[in-house]
Amino acid sequence: MLFVSSEPHGRLPDGRRIERWTFGSEGAVTAQALTLGATLSALHAPDSEGRRANVVLSAGDPADLTGEARYFGATIGRYANRIRGGRFPSDTGVHRLPRNENERTTLHGGPDGFDNRLWRARPVRRSDRVGVAFHLHSPAGDQGFPGALEVTATYELDSVGTLSITYRAVTDAPTVVNLTNHAYFNLAGEGSGDILDHALQIEADRYLPVDRDLVPLPGQAAPVSGTPFDFTRPQFLSRVTAGHHPQLTLAGGGYDHNWILRDRPGDRPAPAARLWHPPTGRHLTCFTTEPGLQVYTGHRFDGSVSGPGGRPYRAFAGIALETQHFPDSPNRREFPSTMLRPREQFTSTTVYRFSVA
């Protein structure tokens, strides 16, 4: 039976209350989402033996949600990923943003991005799925971005274990928008160890090499063939530790790169990636309308955040599959545009389908 409910989940330092919404199908896949950051904070899925586990990382201490764990499962905006130099041109001139990573880039919308906001929430109930819709008003000039933005992030689960995330946004002045969800997956269960025994497949023949700031280099995308970035067939993530590659070294010893997805149909989600954990039989298939997939393997986790089970998250504790436009697109005319203008609507849909084998 499908259900959706809400309850208090602590308070912010200024006293504002965080709500936690729980929804899904009893005995199947269920999810929890927070009004802080429109955050996916838990996702319980069965394994091949029917045993359920939370397969996304989350902070055991709510205080970490605005600190070390601020991006875990959150809705990222206004611009997910990096903008070089904290500046970009638009119809109304050059706009400057606060630089919050190495003083050289703006990361995930700036120091006070959408992940750090309290969103308004309402339940979603349909005959075949349930969930919660979050709404946020971002005023003109928010973190340096022009135009006021109205944003809705909707999570919905059906009875067979398919989670859909739909973003919509409108603006009153030209601005850039790039939204994503920043969940870290571990199909063995959060806190169970690393994800190096997971197999990954990506529907991409090219990726974007980066510089020391993890911003795409000038020039053409690079082919994945013959490199550790080739996931056109399933590959175990342990390959990241099996050799050396300059791009992996730049990223700190793991993947923090954007793959260019093939065969994008436009407004209909298409296959993007598949993640599989052989010991539990859990499969996760990702579909999206977005042109890119940023993969981050959590290799910089240092144990400073512990999950709900009390176990600290160390290197490779989870993998983020962030469906999005490309990093630094506002400064790269050859990339798909992220510009949103009045009388237009930004729409993006990503689907995570769970199964067992």
Secondary structure, 3 states (H helix, E strand, C coil): CEEEEEEEEEECCCCCEEEEEEEEECCCCEEEEECECCEEEEEEEECCCCCEEECECCCCCHHHHHCCCCCCCCEECCECCEEECCEEEECCEEEECCCCECCCEEECCCCCCHHHCECEEEEEECCCEEEEEEEEEECCCHHHCCCCEEEEEEEEEECCCEEEEEEEEEECCCEECECEECCEECCCCCCCCCCCCCEEEECEEEEECECCCCCECCCCCEECCCCCCCCCCCEEHHHHHCCCCHHHHHCCCCCEEEEEECCCCCCCCEEEEEEEECCCCEEEEEEECCCEEEEECCCCCEEEEECCCCCEEECCCCEEEEEECCCCHHHCCCCCCCEECCCCCEEEEEEEEEEEC
